[in-house]
């Protein structure tokens, strides 16, 4: 039991003792009143008896347990002295009764002073334990047994109440900590029945709420993990409490799930400064920054304050990867710059030689023919450049053409026939090794553009009296086409860049000015749109081998 219950237990025991004492006092008082009334009656009777000399007064006194004392009796005993004192104090009263303790024994006195002779009747005052000792003992035993039963039941009830209350409190603790509560059964009339029912309902509601929260949290976690932007939540202690997979990729690190300082993951000063300013000034910050790590990344960084309560302040870090956007923008700038440069050369040549002809050079037939040939070559180059630029612009559009079954050998031979004149000018030895029945289901226009650019590149940058080999075969679930030339070759450190727009190896640029620098870029981008792969293997001064792999649907 609690201290309060112990205090109540002792309080009830004290009250029961007080009730017993009060009961004894009340019984003694009732007995005294009855004895006093009887003494008055006996006094009146004795006043009549003493007037009859023949009546045996001593016998009557013995039968009624009375003593008779007179004020004139010698003061030999304390009882006689008490009688004398009582009469002297009340000498003016006619008849009266009183009680007084003599030798620690209470007595009742009745003084008769109305007529002569005067006398005082004395009788020991009766008490419950002295008058009815057996009854008093029985009543006391019954009362003690009843009191003990009452106190025991109270103690047991409070003990059970406290035990059940501890179980209910423990169940609330279990519910708070997501543990299984201990089952307990109450009768409907029990004092804790309603509380137990409410706790059971609370357990069911909390379990349902936790399941709902878990489902929502799971959905939220899946949503966060699949976001293309990096997300990180930092609490008031500068600890990471939430992050997603995109943040791992952007920061190029593995962020642990446990709480830890954010500085362990973020190594870029600009981003750290934004976070600290958000905590310091309680304001959101937005800035484009460059992450300092292995791979150069540009991100749009947002550090947002989630609330304004100091003890619960959190910062939300959102990183949007702008690397591809900036790369595309740079490619667009480079493309415009390269286009301007490539267009400027033939336009300047055409304008300059046209002006020279108009100025009088046309009168010289040899000079006229030479200048017109140059104007023709440059205009042809300008036309090819414009066609390649248009081809690149078409790549950005969705091609709605249907796939069809295309014979690889027939399409290769068709492109060789178109470029036969260029091949003959260089006296190239052309060899084709393609099975006659090799076919691929593909968008014919795109496939033809790839072959055209690869063959044109092999002819343009081939050496005089060189060779060109075009081979194709079926390997597993894809068709592999190889275009091998004996041209200038490409340095190993530049082989990855030849598929960039307007990029040409310096030696090739210096020797061959007929190319536009877009052929391989067009072939590479078309191949990527067809889910294929275009690679090169080359050795400087020996030649190059372009390998085209396309899925055979």
Secondary structure, DSSP 4 states (H G I P E B T S, - for coil): --HHHHHHHHHHHHHHHHHHHHHHHHHHHHHHHHHHHHHHHHHHHHHHHTT-TTS-HHHHHHHTT-EEE-TTS---SHHHHHHHHHHHHTTT-SEEEEEEEETTEEEEEEEE-SSSSPEEEEEEPP-HHHH-HHHHHHHHHHHHHHHHHHHHHHHHHHHHHHHHHHHHHHHHHHHHTT-PPPP----TTSTTHHHHHHHHHHHHHHHHHHHHHHHHHHHHHHHHHT-SSEEEEE-TTSBEEEE-HHHHHHHTS---SS--BGGGT---HHHHHHHHHHHHH---EEEEEEE-SSS-EEEEEEEEE----GGG--EEEEEEE-HHHHHHHHHHHHHHHHHHHHHHHHHHHHHHHHHHHHTTGGGSHHHHHHHHHHHHHHHHHHHHHHHHHHHHHHHTSPP-PPPEEEEHHHHHHHHHHHTHHHHHHTT-EEEEEE-TT-EEEE-HHHHHHHHHHHHHHHHHTPPTT-EEEEEEEEETTEEEEEEEE-SS---GGGTTTTTSTT---HHHHHH--S--S-HHHHHHHHHHHTT-EEEEEEETTTEEEEEEEEE--
